[in-house]
Amino acid sequence: MTRRLVSGLLGVALCATSGTALAEWTGKGEVGASFASGNTENESANAALEVKNTLEKWTHTLGFAGNYGSESGSTTARRWEVRGQSDYSFTDRAYWFGAGRYEDDGFSTYDFQSSVATGLGYKLIDEERTKLWVQGGPGYRYAEFRKTGESEDGLIFRGDLGFEHQLTDTTKIVDRFLIETGSDNTYIQNDLGLEVTINGALGLRVGYQVRHNTDVTPGLKKTDTLTTLGLIYETK
């Protein structure tokens, strides 16, 4: 299975999970600067976009994040990720989900990693100021190593945990935790952010991301971190 085929199949899957009227979408965009450590140490630019649609019992989400940096004409960071998820609510708190993720990182062990998964989720707390949800289920992962071009694939378990709390009328803390674990590799990502509204839909966001792979090429670090500071614009 070639990289082009895997990328195409995942792209189709992501689009299929989000096929609703574009006019119904709301979104949040971010642009800013970032400071990375781990396999890359640099100052660079980052951008992110997330759009969401809720229609009756269905909720569809698409997201994109990218990070790029250069120093003295040489690229020092190049990573982008696209993800998608569709939820179907059984009750006010319980739901089914189907999700897909693809990441391409020019400075990691893997040339790319892709995964699809499905399972059940539950909203442990669903209040106006505080939200806490958890979801998990089986999935499939396909990845290629950068240096050798060899691939690995297999069944995984995917688990997600999400938390939001409105500290004040203008300040919110957000955290997203993801784990994809299988026989070849365990991937962990945590995104912690503090968002402050400046005026209406415009705000500031400080973020700290941690990514960890258990199976890496000798000489590379297992953990990468990314600190970001940027402007956000959100439509509701």
Secondary structure in CASP SS format (residue, H / E / C, confidence):
PFRMAT SS
TARGET T0000
AUTHOR 0000-0000-0000
METHOD secondary structure of the structure
MODEL  1
M C 1.00
T C 1.00
R H 1.00
R H 1.00
L H 1.00
V H 1.00
S H 1.00
G H 1.00
L H 1.00
L H 1.00
G H 1.00
V H 1.00
A H 1.00
L H 1.00
C H 1.00
A H 1.00
T C 1.00
S C 1.00
G C 1.00
T C 1.00
A C 1.00
L H 1.00
A H 1.00
E H 1.00
W C 1.00
T E 1.00
G E 1.00
K E 1.00
G E 1.00
E E 1.00
V E 1.00
G E 1.00
A E 1.00
S E 1.00
F E 1.00
A E 1.00
S E 1.00
G C 1.00
N C 1.00
T C 1.00
E C 1.00
N E 1.00
E E 1.00
S E 1.00
A E 1.00
N E 1.00
A E 1.00
A E 1.00
L E 1.00
E E 1.00
V E 1.00
K E 1.00
N E 1.00
T E 1.00
L E 1.00
E C 1.00
K C 1.00
W E 1.00
T E 1.00
H E 1.00
T E 1.00
L E 1.00
G E 1.00
F E 1.00
A E 1.00
G E 1.00
N E 1.00
Y E 1.00
G E 1.00
S E 1.00
E E 1.00
S C 1.00
G C 1.00
S E 1.00
T E 1.00
T E 1.00
A E 1.00
R E 1.00
R E 1.00
W E 1.00
E E 1.00
V E 1.00
R E 1.00
G E 1.00
Q E 1.00
S E 1.00
D E 1.00
Y E 1.00
S E 1.00
F C 1.00
T C 1.00
D C 1.00
R C 1.00
A E 1.00
Y E 1.00
W E 1.00
F E 1.00
G E 1.00
A E 1.00
G E 1.00
R E 1.00
Y E 1.00
E E 1.00
D E 1.00
D E 1.00
G C 1.00
F C 1.00
S C 1.00
T C 1.00
Y E 1.00
D E 1.00
F E 1.00
Q E 1.00
S E 1.00
S E 1.00
V E 1.00
A E 1.00
T E 1.00
G E 1.00
L E 1.00
G E 1.00
Y E 1.00
K E 1.00
L E 1.00
I E 1.00
D E 1.00
E C 1.00
E C 1.00
R C 1.00
T E 1.00
K E 1.00
L E 1.00
W E 1.00
V E 1.00
Q E 1.00
G E 1.00
G E 1.00
P E 1.00
G E 1.00
Y E 1.00
R E 1.00
Y E 1.00
A E 1.00
E E 1.00
F E 1.00
R C 1.00
K C 1.00
T C 1.00
G C 1.00
E C 1.00
S E 1.00
E E 1.00
D E 1.00
G E 1.00
L E 1.00
I E 1.00
F E 1.00
R E 1.00
G E 1.00
D E 1.00
L E 1.00
G E 1.00
F E 1.00
E E 1.00
H E 1.00
Q E 1.00
L C 1.00
T C 1.00
D C 1.00
T C 1.00
T E 1.00
K E 1.00
I E 1.00
V E 1.00
D E 1.00
R E 1.00
F E 1.00
L E 1.00
I E 1.00
E E 1.00
T E 1.00
G E 1.00
S C 1.00
D C 1.00
N C 1.00
T E 1.00
Y E 1.00
I E 1.00
Q E 1.00
N E 1.00
D E 1.00
L E 1.00
G E 1.00
L E 1.00
E E 1.00
V E 1.00
T E 1.00
I E 1.00
N E 1.00
G C 1.00
A C 1.00
L E 1.00
G E 1.00
L E 1.00
R E 1.00
V E 1.00
G E 1.00
Y E 1.00
Q E 1.00
V E 1.00
R E 1.00
H E 1.00
N E 1.00
T C 1.00
D C 1.00
V C 1.00
T C 1.00
P C 1.00
G C 1.00
L C 1.00
K C 1.00
K C 1.00
T E 1.00
D E 1.00
T E 1.00
L E 1.00
T E 1.00
T E 1.00
L E 1.00
G E 1.00
L E 1.00
I E 1.00
Y E 1.00
E E 1.00
T E 1.00
K C 1.00
END
